[in-house]
Amino acid sequence: MKVTNRKRIGIIVCLFLLCVCGYYLIIADTPMKGDGSPSDTPKIVKQLDKGNRGGPVEKETKADTILVYVTGAVEEPGLYELQSPATVKSAIEASKGLLPYADVNHLHLEDTLEESAHIHVDFNFHGSPEELLRKQNISINDGTEADLQKISGIGPKMAKKIVDYRQEHGPFKSLEELRQVKGIGPALYKKIVEKVRL
């Protein structure tokens, strides 16, 4: 049977339409990317945990330390982080204690402190300035030769001996160790011991 050109064209058109329909059927079953092109991987849908549908839950933590500011007649004024519950007493202890001329009459040592509390220790200026200055003890571990010479009974030579001893043997471990410094006998030691500190 002879196939005419018209029939050939009809067959070709039918085959073309079948190919086009098949192509679109395949594309319809394929996941698409955001730009409209077929995706190589299936789309994954994440499910929320039933126990956490509201998002992450932040645990409330109670601070176990507080910051307090200590000023005034203390050895080392400054900002300190203290274990809670903190008191006026623990704040003063953190600042290395009171100076000899601190006014303790208005301190309530057992009062509990809150975050960012400011503790100010007043100075007691009752008496002559000279008398108050005498009460300020000099550190034998931190004091310079000039500082040590402020102590009655300690001259330039003895101050140098104390500093030399400290550099050779390390910091003094007790006030009694001052007696190991050459030239400090029982009489001089008794005279200066109440005017110095470690």
C-alpha positions as CSV (number, residue, x, y, z in Angstrom):
1,M,0.0,0.0,0.0
2,K,1.4,3.3,-1.1
3,V,1.7,6.0,1.6
4,T,1.1,9.4,0.2
5,N,3.0,12.5,1.4
6,R,-0.1,13.9,3.1
7,K,-0.4,10.7,5.2
8,R,3.3,10.9,6.1
9,I,2.9,14.4,7.3
10,G,-0.1,13.4,9.4
11,I,1.8,10.6,11.0
12,I,4.8,12.8,11.8
13,V,2.5,15.4,13.4
14,C,0.7,12.7,15.5
15,L,4.1,11.4,16.7
16,F,5.3,14.9,17.6
17,L,2.1,15.6,19.6
18,L,2.5,12.3,21.5
19,C,6.1,13.2,22.4
20,V,5.1,16.6,23.6
21,C,2.3,15.2,25.8
22,G,4.6,12.6,27.2
23,Y,7.2,15.2,28.1
24,Y,4.8,17.4,30.0
25,L,3.3,14.4,31.8
26,I,6.9,13.5,33.1
27,I,7.6,17.1,34.0
28,A,4.4,17.4,36.0
29,D,5.5,14.5,38.3
30,T,9.0,16.0,38.9
31,P,9.6,18.4,41.9
32,M,10.6,21.9,40.8
33,K,13.4,24.2,42.0
34,G,12.7,27.8,43.0
35,D,13.6,29.0,39.5
36,G,11.1,26.7,37.8
37,S,13.6,24.1,36.6
38,P,13.3,20.4,37.6
39,S,14.9,19.5,40.9
40,D,17.3,16.6,41.2
41,T,16.4,15.8,44.8
42,P,13.0,15.3,46.5
43,K,11.7,18.1,48.7
44,I,12.1,17.3,52.4
45,V,9.4,18.6,54.8
46,K,10.7,19.1,58.3
47,Q,8.2,18.5,61.1
48,L,8.3,20.2,64.4
49,D,8.8,18.2,67.5
50,K,5.4,17.9,69.2
51,G,7.0,18.7,72.5
52,N,8.6,21.9,71.2
53,R,6.1,23.5,68.8
54,G,6.5,26.9,70.3
55,G,10.2,27.2,69.5
56,P,13.2,26.9,71.8
57,V,12.5,27.5,75.4
58,E,15.1,29.5,77.3
59,K,15.7,28.5,80.9
60,E,15.7,31.2,83.4
61,T,18.9,31.2,85.4
62,K,19.3,33.1,88.6
63,A,22.6,35.0,88.9
64,D,24.6,33.6,91.8
65,T,27.0,36.6,91.9
66,I,26.5,40.4,92.1
67,L,28.7,43.4,91.4
68,V,29.2,46.0,94.1
69,Y,31.3,49.1,94.2
70,V,33.3,49.9,97.4
71,T,34.9,53.3,98.0
72,G,36.2,55.3,100.9
73,A,38.4,54.2,103.8
74,V,39.2,50.7,102.6
75,E,42.6,49.3,101.5
76,E,41.7,48.7,97.9
77,P,38.6,50.6,96.6
78,G,37.0,49.2,93.4
79,L,34.4,47.1,91.7
80,Y,34.0,43.6,93.1
81,E,32.1,40.5,92.1
82,L,30.7,38.8,95.2
83,Q,28.9,35.5,95.9
84,S,25.2,36.1,96.5
85,P,23.9,36.7,99.1
86,A,26.5,39.3,99.8
87,T,26.8,41.6,102.8
88,V,28.5,44.8,103.7
89,K,31.0,42.8,105.6
90,S,31.9,40.5,102.6
91,A,32.3,43.6,100.4
92,I,34.7,45.2,102.9
93,E,36.7,41.9,103.1
94,A,36.9,41.8,99.3
95,S,38.5,45.3,99.4
96,K,41.2,44.0,101.8
97,G,39.7,45.5,104.9
98,L,39.3,48.9,106.5
99,L,41.9,51.6,106.9
100,P,42.9,52.4,110.4
101,Y,41.1,55.7,110.3
102,A,37.8,54.3,108.9
103,D,34.6,55.4,110.6
104,V,33.0,52.1,111.6
105,N,30.2,53.6,113.7
106,H,27.8,53.9,110.7
107,L,28.5,50.6,109.1
108,H,25.8,47.8,109.2
109,L,28.0,44.8,108.4
110,E,25.2,42.3,108.2
111,D,23.1,44.2,105.7
112,T,22.4,42.3,102.5
113,L,23.5,43.9,99.2
114,E,21.8,44.0,95.9
115,E,23.2,44.1,92.4
116,S,25.2,47.3,91.7
117,A,25.2,48.4,95.3
118,H,27.6,51.2,96.3
119,I,29.3,50.9,99.7
120,H,31.1,54.0,100.9
121,V,33.1,53.9,104.1
122,D,33.5,57.3,105.7
123,F,36.8,58.6,107.0
124,N,37.0,59.4,110.7
125,F,38.8,62.7,111.0
126,H,38.4,63.2,114.7
127,G,41.8,64.2,116.0
128,S,44.8,65.9,114.5
129,P,45.9,65.0,110.9
130,E,49.3,64.0,112.2
131,E,47.8,61.5,114.6
132,L,45.6,60.0,111.9
133,L,48.6,59.6,109.5
134,R,50.5,57.7,112.2
135,K,47.7,55.2,112.3
136,Q,48.2,54.3,108.6
137,N,50.5,51.3,108.7
138,I,53.2,50.8,106.0
139,S,53.3,47.5,104.1
140,I,56.7,45.8,104.5
141,N,56.1,43.8,101.3
142,D,54.9,46.6,99.1
143,G,56.4,49.7,100.6
144,T,59.3,51.4,98.9
145,E,62.4,52.7,100.8
146,A,60.7,56.1,100.9
147,D,57.6,54.6,102.4
148,L,59.5,52.7,105.0
149,Q,61.4,55.8,106.1
150,K,58.1,57.3,107.2
151,I,58.1,54.8,110.1
152,S,59.6,56.3,113.3
153,G,62.9,54.5,113.9
154,I,63.5,53.5,110.3
155,G,66.2,55.6,108.5
156,P,67.5,55.4,104.9
157,K,70.0,52.6,105.7
158,M,67.5,50.4,107.5
159,A,64.9,51.0,104.9
160,K,67.3,49.8,102.2
161,K,68.2,46.7,104.3
162,I,64.5,45.8,104.5
163,V,64.0,46.1,100.8
164,D,67.2,44.2,100.1
165,Y,66.1,41.4,102.4
166,R,62.7,41.2,100.7
167,Q,64.3,41.0,97.2
168,E,66.7,38.3,98.3
169,H,64.3,36.1,100.3
170,G,60.9,37.0,98.8
171,P,57.9,38.6,100.6
172,F,57.8,38.6,104.3
173,K,55.6,35.8,105.6
174,S,55.1,37.4,109.0
175,L,55.9,40.6,110.9
176,E,58.2,38.5,113.2
177,E,60.4,37.8,110.2
178,L,61.5,41.5,110.3
179,R,63.9,40.4,113.2
180,Q,65.9,38.5,110.6
181,V,66.9,41.8,108.9
182,K,70.4,42.8,110.1
183,G,70.2,45.7,112.5
184,I,66.6,45.1,113.7
185,G,67.0,44.0,117.3
186,P,64.3,43.4,120.0
187,A,64.0,47.1,120.9
188,L,63.6,48.4,117.3
189,Y,61.3,45.6,116.4
190,K,59.0,46.5,119.4
191,K,59.0,50.1,118.3
192,I,58.0,49.5,114.7
193,V,55.9,46.4,114.8
194,E,52.6,48.2,115.5
195,K,53.3,50.6,112.6
196,V,53.8,48.1,109.8
197,R,51.8,45.4,108.1
198,L,52.5,42.6,105.6
